[in-house]
């Protein structure tokens, strides 16, 4: 699947973890994704580089969810598509 739809689709839910370090962003994203329906997009907003480089991509790969990272000033918007 192309990441293009993830870049333009408005997220269904947002998780603001600015100021939090690992493993908080990954744990909170995992918990939030469990409550979401297939086809929905979660946007994790973080300023923690290791979450963008390591933990969130690892979470997505383990669950088989496509993702895209958007840089927004000093923060990142990490969008995850929950698939069925």
QUIPE-V456973 format. One record per residue. SS is DSSP state (H for helix, E for strand, C for the rest). Layout:
<<SS> <SS>>
This chain:
<<C> <C> <C> <H> <H> <H> <H> <H> <C> <C> <C> <C> <E> <E> <E> <E> <C> <C> <C> <C> <C> <C> <C> <H> <H> <H> <H> <H> <H> <H> <H> <H> <H> <H> <H> <C> <C> <C> <C> <C> <E> <E> <E> <E> <E> <E> <C> <C> <H> <H> <H> <H> <H> <H> <H> <H> <H> <H> <H> <H> <H> <H> <H> <C> <C> <C> <E> <E> <E> <E> <E> <E> <C> <C> <E> <E> <E> <E> <E> <E> <E> <C> <C> <C>>
